[in-house]
């Protein structure tokens, strides 16, 4: 489990998550992404799920928390490259509306 | 339930690193049935939710044992996850989508909703102070 942060310099921060997202790993992912938001103050956060091999509802909590964090700063969140079954978990929470490019 | 063709029991402490152990063990156990990838992922997710509930809620300020039983029958899998933790006061309320007692810890309140969506049946029995048992059944459509 790791997260790779890319700052494209135009206010867009991309966090590419790899590995498995569960309650155990979510706390580290949360800390890493929030630190990057704090340091770079982006307008838009893109969470890229292309490297995620497993996710349960702890991932929904992770997205909800980052959404709240970005919204408080006047920014937005986009979810990208989400595998089908992970999308199904997001849909249960109504978070699929944040889905952008695949 | 039809006669079990194979079964396993796993007992482990309620440590968060064991969430992965539980779902990977169940994934390996059902692999002899040659399940479809979506069924495998759904079952692993449902198991992860049930075990996480034991760790986050049942044994909140302590570490206790979680007992996972899995049985394969002719047409599917039976999973029982049992803890001897604090129990659930109102099971019906706990199973409502988005209901959580821990919003500050970014718990989404979707654990039971995921279990219900990703399996064919979920039964929860709980007694305050003595623990909770979750039983899930899922049909498996073998690829061959």
Interface residues (C-beta under 8 A of the other chain):
Chain A: X20 X22 X23 X24 X26 X30 X54 X55 X56 X57 X58 X60 X61 X62 X64 X65 X84 X85 X88 X89 X92 X93
Chain B: X16 X17 X19 X20 X23 X38 X41 X42 X44 X45 X48 X49 X52 X55 X56 X97 X98 X105 X106 X107 X108 X110 X111 X113 X114 X117
